[in-house]
Amino acid sequence: MKLDKPNKLRIGLAVAVLIILARLFVIQIVDESYKTDASNNSMVYSIIYPPRGIIDDRNGKILVGNKIAYDLLVTPKEVEAFDTLALCKALGIEPAFVREKMQEYYRNRRRIGYQSVVMLKQLTPERYMKFAEIAYMFPGFRGQARSIREYPYNAGGNLLGYVSEVDAGFLKSHEGYSAGDYAGKTGIEATCEEYLKGEKGYNIYLRNSHNKIESRYRDGEMDKEAVPGKDITTAIDAELQHYGQMLMQNKVGSLVAIEPATGEILTLVSSPGIDVEMLADIGSHYNEILANPYKPMFNRAVQSAYPPGSVFKLVNGLIGLQERVFTPRTEYPCHMGYQFGRNRLGCHDHRSPLDFEESIMMSCNAYYCYVFRGILENPEYGSVSEALDVWHEYVRSFGFGRKLGSDFPSELGGFIPDSEYYDKVYGKGRWKATNVISLSIGQGEIGCTPLHLANLCATIANRGYYYIPHLIKDSGDITIDPKYKERQYTMVDTTWFPEVIEGMYRAVNSGYNSGGTATIAAVKGLDICGKTGTAQNPRGDDNSVFICFAPKDDPKIAVAAYVENGSFGARWAAPIASLLVEKYLKGEISRPALEQRILEGNLLDKVKTD
Amino acid sequence: MERFRGRGLKETLDWPLIICYLLLVFIGWINIYASVQSAEPSSIFDFATRSGKQFIWMVTAFSLAGLILFVISPQIYESLSLPIYLATVALLVAVIFLGVEVKGSRSWFEFGPVRFQPAEISKIATSLMLASVMSQYGYRISNLKNFILTAAIILVPMAIIVAQSETGSALVYVGFIFMLYREGLSGWLLFMIGVAVLLFILTLTLSPYFSILALAVIVTLCDSLYHGKIRKWLMVMLPVAAVLAALPWGLGRLAEITHAEEASFIRTVRLEYFLAGAGLLSVPYFAIKAFRERSTFKWLSIAAFIAGLFLIFSVDFIFHDVLQDHQRKRIEVLLGLKDDPTGVGYNVNQSMIAIGSGGLTGKGFLKGTQTTYGFVPEQSTDFIFCTIGEEWGFIGSAATILLYAFLIWRVLQDAERSRENFTRIYGYCTASCIFMHLFINIGMTIGIMPVIGIPLPFVSYGGSSLWAFTVMLFIFIALVRHERRYFN
């Protein structure tokens, strides 16, 4: 064979193949460290599940912690004949269950092979200890510790969300998970999954030929430690959240409190909600939750678009002032309503005429019909339709009609109509200001969430700007999106806001019989400013609405309360919001009778559930 | 009439090659079945699983092979090579803008459920183009114009594939150098590429100092071997090199004995600069010698030495600024510079444990525990060899590798026997590509190559790759058959 180029290449090929074969020979036959022993299955991977990150409230109280539970694993290949009754007694289960499971494992023996499968989940430590004492009698059975969620406060069920085992659908759409893992599915558990989940680790053990675990594989060199999840600090005040839930019990609606100076959500109640008791073991309560006619999974605070009612007059007033269609001194008459053509938008009995502040204090409907007509028929704009679009832009600048961008999943945008919408409903050019006059008092085609209303309240408390409401705070090495730290100004000049605040102050603090609509919310020394709303509900009694903030000159808390079928704003929403403010600012309640009425109030029967 | 139709199917087809191909595809299929962990024990034909899908790819690949063997006239390849090549380059560019992103690289087109990677066809197109250009009358690789044209044909698709962040696929093109070598490229070039890789590794693992020393030793050794002065080299250069090699150690000892301070000269001196300086100073001496002896080889040695120095001092830059993070990590892990038990190192370790645990005879079909556990990543695609190694042991994996060796050897054999330059060059291209894939892929799973995600030909799961290699191989078989029908 002559050494020409083709032959040199063949020699090269032979050398390369020999290198591979030699290396294979080394790692498959010579080097013991890559080998497992004669039983061919001697490496046992024992997964170490990391503890999930802890969720704290704003004061460092633990909202969601961890506790240890045990899963019972079975390796069917290792199971020998055992005393079924003793096992059942220790574990507190029926013999039929064990038999059925063992038969199932036998049917799937090929798939399972030498792997372990989970037979029982989330045994309590006490229960597990009973088993552990006699575990030697049951080769092939072993426990695996894993941390599950624990909730020291009954606060914020819907908000926190639940953690459950991943299913096939979840595995398909998420990388880095495998069957048997747990993941946050809703609420904060879902949004902060990245931080909370941590990283799985494992220990590798070697088994001898009797299937006993004998030693660590390579002295643990190949093991991987679990990395615990990162802790999260939320803006929630656990005590306040809990109190809010108490106030809202047996009512359908929402209660949202925001710290105006930061946009942090102090409390977010959706009622009826999910008890934290259920969260811990969502699997066994799931059907019960689904069957509940009041839909406790549905987070009304961010997912329910309601008409805001008279609360919305504040927005229209501010826009009117900014557009110079009236001044705070302008007085409009009202005699039980506002007459336009053959129609009439009714009002309640109060003195007449009123100026702007008084119109807020007494919540006069007619006043805002004048204001809103002024906005829509403003000669500066070519048409009502154009003016409505300007109004629409103003309203959007308050955050209405769009998602606020909070860190809460599935936030709803709500709806604010524009000219295009009415063109579609009535036909282009076939509608005028009087067709849409109900917008003036927050009725008609407006939808906004309780979070929107709380944000409006915070905006007014801040005299013209808001921070995007959010639940998660900076902590440790977690930094929230900088957008949450930017002031969001509305299109209305900050100079107009004190006029509105004065009206809101008088609505609450003018004393009984003064005509102020929210005097029931007054707390001495707290300077609460508020606005009631009574929103029509086609499905029964009106909805009771109230927003307020306090103290007037240095607002610490802005609240929106929305109670379905609660009739007048002053009936339910105002006391609820007022009690919440008092609890937050004073720590105790000075009006036990009022508190008792609210806590015992039950409006569930008034709510139609079909 | 009989003569006109040429010889029949039985005699003209290279049956050993086809049987070898079928065996590899079959091995791939059953190991894909074994490596996919499914919730229910399913049939190998279950179309919801990868093995079922692979079956579809196999049937379609066989149809493609039949089409190439029996329908398409083998004569068209030569004339169509230019349009095919241009169209492929256009596709390669288009995929950067129109493709879907898969694992950080934009190199896939997606049509409904079917994904395909233009880089796979571009190997075939480039091979055809090379064969067509290089088989023309009067082509000589030593002609600069011809050489540049050839280099451009290879480098254009390679550069575009690098731009798609598919560096692994681009690396396969380096294999064409074997074909170029066969077609007349100087063996020294091949040698120099080897030396460059060695210097790169030495610089990273030991130090630039040793790397320069190795360079000087290699260059002078080659030079003396070439001029038949090996004796003089052994007398002079070898002792000098030995002393120089001991110098860093000696300095360290000296510093210890004299208790030199941290900042002292002995501890901070950068020896590599002195060595490089000394080397450069001696360049004029060798240059005069080269001039006197009129030795082109000496001139080239000097050039190689300077180029080598340049490489050594830019290793740091290449390693930290040109390579991407993950590429650097993979090389560091391979060379044992860094432990990364959770990342790249983890994959390689798990893969080696899986293969190593197979032992001599393996654990048996479907009895693998490492691979079915899901601890080996990409089990059915890039790391399919783990399943083979674990379940079939050394015997099975060696047999698989020997099958490949036979396949490549057979292609080389047929290529050498061919009368047409086109067929021969195309055959060498095919063999080079399969060899590069084989060596890189299996090298990666057994820890002698960095982790580079390219499939194992015929065996890895995936339609794109199976189709491409089938087409590539069967074009060659068809070319060979075409010749045998009329000659031989």
Interface residues (C-beta under 8 A of the other chain):
Chain A: K5 P6 K8 L9 R10 G12 L13 A14 A16 V17 I19 I20 L21 R23 L24 F25 I27 Q28 I29 D31 S33 Y34 K35 T36 N40 N41 M43 Y45 N108 R110 R111 G113 Y114 Q115 A168 S178 M222 K224
Chain B: S38 A39 E40 P41 F178 Y181 R182 G187 P341 T342 Y346 N349 M352 I353 I355 G356 S357 G358 G359 L360 K363 L366 K367 T369 Q370 T372 Y373 G374 F375 G389 G393 F394 S397 A398 I401 L402 Y404 A405 I408 W409 L412 E416 F435 F439 I442 G443 I446 G447 I448
